[in-house]
Amino acid sequence: MAIEILMPALSPTMEEGTLAKWLVKEGDAVKSGQILAEIETDKATMEFEAVDEGVIGKLLVAEGTAGVKVNTPIAMLLDDGEDASAVAAPPTDAPKMDAAAKEDAPKGYGQPAPAAAESRAEVRPAAAGARVFASPLARRIAKEKGLDLAGVKGSGPHGRIVRADVEGAGVAAWESRAEARPTEPVVAPPKPAAAMPTGMATETVLKMYADRPHEDVALDGMRRTIAARLTEAKQTIPHFYLRREVRLDALIAFREQLNKGLEARGVKLSINDFIIKACAMALQAVPDANAVWAGDRILRLKPSDVAVAVAIEGGLFTPVLRDAEKKSLSTLSAEMKDLAARAKTRKL
């Protein structure tokens, strides 16, 4: 009977992963403990090993595929003498099965997701002195958990006990002990907190920057997790901000010198004009900082577009000086004065 090899949950927070690389091919014989694939989780790239022995009948997910949900079939393992042509790939968009159908479905392996309570193994006593068939990994886990394999029902080929059976048996044993405890009064769960605000949709961000030259940077699992954690921290943890003083004596002297030369043209540079130009050149020097978050990717911009806050009655406007890295100080000064005047009259 063919066994489904499932996408494993290789970390407590993993919900999906990238099948980075297959280390076996169809027709290869594999042994328990052999590395089958490299899987990129939300934390790192990890190796995924076989639980049972058999022959790889079919690879259902191509290497390099991202966003593979935990417990999705990724390959089929054949029993000795089984024909690969008889193996049919399971439908990926099949409707959910009811409880009775799940009992008749072929069992898969791979570490189940924490919520997959349906896959827990059934515990039943075995005949005294009967031989127990179990994979090496299942025996090791049972020894660590202090479980008697004679009381575990196997879901592998010919009733063989596999990793998922031992882990499920441990959960079932714990639940049976919990049921024997005196019942405690049920405390009503606290009301769920209000949902955190989310950013703009990817399509919206792409439309905003459609006319600006940029490079799309794909996100791997680690970058997605970092982004989610930092967003959560920003929204839920109080922050404080540091300030420091900077001596601008040399800049002020240079500004006075330039303004004397520009006086005939009616141009007067401000300290703000120098800061705008400095920001624009800094973004060119550090391209990774000249970027926009777009939900499922990062847009790394090529020009330096600098937004400047302009205070108006009741709020702020932030007009944008485009291509600031290419413009002279006098040009930036003239544009900024024009944008500030229009912002204050709400005519941007």
C-alpha positions, 0 to 999 in steps of 0.5 A: 500500500502506497504511503503519502509523504507529507510536508512536515512541521519542522518548527513550532511556528511553521505553517508552510515552507519551501521545498528547496531541494530533493535529495532522492528521485523517483525509483530510488530505494530509501531507508529509515533515517535517510535524508529525503529533501531540504526544506526551508522553514520560517527559521532556516533550511533543514533536512527532512528524513525518511521514517519508513523504508520503501521506494520513491514512487512519485514526487508530487511537489517540484523542488523550489516550490514555495508556500507548501502547506504543512501536511500537504502530500509531497511524495508517494512511498511504495511498498516492496514489489508495488508498481509505481504506475498504479500510484495516483497523485492525491488531489490537492483541492479535494473537499474535506473528508468527514471522520469516517472517510479519514479512517479509510484514507491512506496514512501519511508521514512527516511531522504533523501540524499541532492542530492535526488532532485527527491523525493521532494514533489509537492506543490498544493493548497487544497480545503478550509476547507478540513481536512489535514491528516499528521503525528505528525512529519510532523506537527511539521516540518511544524510549524517550517518552517512556511508552510501551510500543506493545500498546500502540497501533501502527499505521505504516505498511503491514501495521508497522509503527511509525513516528506519527503513531508514537507521538499520537500515542503519547498525546492520547495517553496524556489525555486519558490521564487528564480525563481521570482528574477531577473536573475544574470550573470552566473559566470563560476565555477573555474576549479576543483583542481587536485585530491589528491594522494591516498595511496596504495590499501588494496591488495598491503599492505596485500601482503607487510605484508603477512609474518609478524604476525599481527592482522586485526583491522576493522574500524567503521564509526568514524575511517574512517571519522577521517582518511579521515579528517586527510589525507585531513588536512595533504595534504592541510594545511601547517605544521611546526614541533617542535624539542627539545634537550635531554641531553644524558650524561648518555647514552653516559657514558653507551655506553662508558662502553659497548664499552670497554667490546665489544672492544675485539669482534670488536663491537662498538655501536653507539647512533643510535643503542640505538635509534633503540632498544628504538623504538623497545621496545616502539612499544611493549609497545604501540601496537596501535602505531605498526600499518599500514594503509591498506585502509579499515582496520588497521594492528596491527603488533606483531614484531617491524620492524624498518626502518632506513633512509640511505642517498645516493647520490641523495636520501634515502634508508630505510632498515628495521631491522626486529624483532628488539625487540628480538635482542641485541644491538651488533646484531642490530649494526652489521646488521645496518652497513651491511645494510647501506653499501649495501644501499650506493652501491645500493645492498639492 
